[in-house]
């Protein structure tokens, strides 16, 4: 991918980088805690009622789905940080135009301008 024709101002790049790093730290903490919550539990027939077992299995499923979404978001953030480093950050993957700074502030990991994201 080529560098963006209208690069972000240095202070804008720093704002975006700071936000991406904050999100990265938050996700890493969440993944660490959800990983512990997702560990299988011993659901013995004597100690846990049938409804409690079903609830425990549902909670484990929810935790697993949350972890998958967080891992996907983590990859998006890491990709955005790599694009910041290589100079391709802020270019729309669809049309190649610069993504407005306002959109990048709201969705710093985005790959598309608003028009292309809407399809």
Secondary structure, DSSP 8 states (H G I E B T S, - for coil): ----SS---HHHHHHHHHHHHHHHHHHHHHHHHHHHHTS-----TTTS-HHHHHHHHHHHHHHHHHHHHHHHHHHHHHHHHHHHHHT-TTB-TTT--B--HHHHHH-TT--S-HHHHH-
